[in-house]
Amino acid sequence: VVKIFRDINLGVSKGFTPNGDGINDTWEINNIHSYPNAIVRVYSRWGREVFTAEKGYQNDWDGYYANNEEPLPEGSYYYTIDTDGNGSMD
Protein backbone atom coordinates (compact mmCIF):
# COMPACT_ATOMS: atom_id res chain seq x y z
CA VAL A 1 0.00 0.00 0.00
CA VAL A 2 1.35 3.38 -0.99
CA LYS A 3 -0.03 6.55 0.52
CA ILE A 4 0.34 9.74 -1.44
CA PHE A 5 0.14 12.93 0.54
CA ARG A 6 -0.88 16.09 -1.20
CA ASP A 7 1.40 19.07 -0.97
CA ILE A 8 0.68 21.19 2.05
CA ASN A 9 1.83 24.71 1.40
CA LEU A 10 1.49 26.41 4.77
CA GLY A 11 3.85 29.07 6.00
CA VAL A 12 3.71 29.10 9.77
CA SER A 13 5.03 32.13 11.61
CA LYS A 14 7.90 31.11 13.88
CA GLY A 15 7.03 33.75 16.40
CA PHE A 16 4.90 36.74 17.16
CA THR A 17 4.86 39.59 19.63
CA PRO A 18 1.34 40.24 20.90
CA ASN A 19 2.19 43.51 22.62
CA GLY A 20 -0.40 45.77 20.98
CA ASP A 21 2.00 47.71 18.75
CA GLY A 22 0.25 46.58 15.54
CA ILE A 23 3.27 44.59 14.32
CA ASN A 24 3.15 40.78 14.53
CA ASP A 25 0.40 40.93 17.16
CA THR A 26 -1.29 37.73 15.96
CA TRP A 27 0.02 34.30 14.98
CA GLU A 28 -0.18 33.87 11.22
CA ILE A 29 -0.37 30.74 9.12
CA ASN A 30 -0.03 31.63 5.44
CA ASN A 31 -2.46 29.79 3.15
CA ILE A 32 -4.55 28.42 6.03
CA HIS A 33 -7.60 29.71 4.14
CA SER A 34 -6.96 26.87 1.65
CA TYR A 35 -7.88 24.43 4.44
CA PRO A 36 -11.27 25.61 5.76
CA ASN A 37 -11.74 22.47 7.87
CA ALA A 38 -8.33 22.71 9.53
CA ILE A 39 -8.05 22.36 13.29
CA VAL A 40 -5.18 24.28 14.86
CA ARG A 41 -3.97 23.46 18.37
CA VAL A 42 -1.20 25.09 20.41
CA TYR A 43 0.44 23.43 23.43
CA SER A 44 2.78 24.52 26.18
CA ARG A 45 6.09 22.72 26.41
CA TRP A 46 4.51 20.57 29.14
CA GLY A 47 1.77 19.41 26.77
CA ARG A 48 -1.07 21.57 28.08
CA GLU A 49 -3.38 22.72 25.30
CA VAL A 50 -3.49 26.50 25.49
CA PHE A 51 -5.34 27.37 22.27
CA THR A 52 -7.61 25.64 19.76
CA ALA A 53 -9.22 26.89 16.56
CA GLU A 54 -11.83 24.49 15.25
CA LYS A 55 -12.40 24.78 11.51
CA GLY A 56 -11.51 28.08 10.00
CA TYR A 57 -8.53 29.65 11.74
CA GLN A 58 -8.49 33.34 10.80
CA ASN A 59 -4.89 34.30 11.73
CA ASP A 60 -6.28 36.07 14.75
CA TRP A 61 -4.81 34.31 17.79
CA ASP A 62 -3.37 36.99 20.05
CA GLY A 63 -1.36 34.83 22.44
CA TYR A 64 -3.98 34.54 25.16
CA TYR A 65 -4.92 31.30 26.88
CA ALA A 66 -7.89 29.49 25.37
CA ASN A 67 -10.13 31.11 27.99
CA ASN A 68 -8.93 34.61 26.91
CA GLU A 69 -8.36 35.68 30.50
CA GLU A 70 -4.63 36.28 30.45
CA PRO A 71 -1.74 36.29 27.98
CA LEU A 72 0.60 33.32 27.77
CA PRO A 73 4.06 33.86 29.18
CA GLU A 74 6.92 34.35 26.76
CA GLY A 75 8.41 31.02 25.74
CA SER A 76 8.34 28.10 23.33
CA TYR A 77 5.10 26.44 22.30
CA TYR A 78 4.23 23.53 20.04
CA TYR A 79 1.39 23.27 17.55
CA THR A 80 -0.47 20.82 15.37
CA ILE A 81 -2.44 21.60 12.24
CA ASP A 82 -4.92 18.95 11.10
CA THR A 83 -5.58 20.27 7.58
CA ASP A 84 -8.63 18.09 6.97
CA GLY A 85 -10.01 18.44 10.48
CA ASN A 86 -10.61 14.72 10.78
CA GLY A 87 -7.49 13.37 12.49
CA SER A 88 -6.40 11.33 9.49
CA MET A 89 -2.90 11.26 8.05
CA ASP A 90 -4.03 11.40 4.41
Legacy VTK file of the C-alpha trace (Angstrom):
# vtk DataFile Version 3.0
C-alpha trace
ASCII
DATASET POLYDATA
POINTS 90 float
0.000 0.000 0.000
1.349 3.376 -0.993
-0.033 6.551 0.517
0.337 9.742 -1.436
0.136 12.928 0.544
-0.883 16.094 -1.199
1.398 19.072 -0.968
0.678 21.186 2.045
1.834 24.706 1.405
1.487 26.407 4.769
3.849 29.073 6.002
3.710 29.102 9.775
5.029 32.127 11.614
7.899 31.109 13.881
7.028 33.752 16.404
4.903 36.736 17.164
4.863 39.591 19.625
1.336 40.235 20.896
2.188 43.511 22.620
-0.399 45.772 20.978
2.001 47.713 18.748
0.249 46.578 15.542
3.272 44.590 14.325
3.152 40.775 14.526
0.402 40.927 17.156
-1.287 37.734 15.961
0.015 34.298 14.983
-0.178 33.870 11.225
-0.371 30.739 9.122
-0.034 31.629 5.441
-2.465 29.791 3.147
-4.550 28.416 6.031
-7.602 29.714 4.137
-6.959 26.874 1.654
-7.879 24.431 4.441
-11.267 25.611 5.761
-11.742 22.472 7.867
-8.327 22.707 9.532
-8.053 22.359 13.286
-5.181 24.281 14.862
-3.969 23.465 18.374
-1.198 25.086 20.408
0.443 23.432 23.431
2.776 24.520 26.177
6.092 22.723 26.412
4.506 20.572 29.140
1.770 19.409 26.770
-1.068 21.572 28.077
-3.377 22.715 25.299
-3.491 26.504 25.490
-5.339 27.368 22.269
-7.609 25.637 19.764
-9.220 26.887 16.565
-11.828 24.492 15.253
-12.398 24.784 11.513
-11.508 28.083 9.996
-8.530 29.650 11.740
-8.492 33.340 10.804
-4.892 34.302 11.727
-6.277 36.069 14.751
-4.808 34.310 17.792
-3.372 36.990 20.050
-1.356 34.830 22.443
-3.979 34.545 25.160
-4.916 31.302 26.881
-7.894 29.495 25.366
-10.127 31.110 27.993
-8.932 34.605 26.914
-8.355 35.679 30.500
-4.629 36.277 30.447
-1.737 36.285 27.983
0.599 33.321 27.770
4.060 33.863 29.184
6.916 34.355 26.757
8.410 31.021 25.736
8.336 28.102 23.330
5.103 26.438 22.299
4.225 23.527 20.042
1.390 23.274 17.552
-0.470 20.822 15.374
-2.437 21.599 12.242
-4.917 18.954 11.095
-5.576 20.274 7.581
-8.632 18.088 6.973
-10.008 18.439 10.480
-10.612 14.717 10.785
-7.494 13.374 12.491
-6.397 11.329 9.489
-2.903 11.264 8.048
-4.034 11.396 4.411
LINES 1 91
90 0 1 2 3 4 5 6 7 8 9 10 11 12 13 14 15 16 17 18 19 20 21 22 23 24 25 26 27 28 29 30 31 32 33 34 35 36 37 38 39 40 41 42 43 44 45 46 47 48 49 50 51 52 53 54 55 56 57 58 59 60 61 62 63 64 65 66 67 68 69 70 71 72 73 74 75 76 77 78 79 80 81 82 83 84 85 86 87 88 89
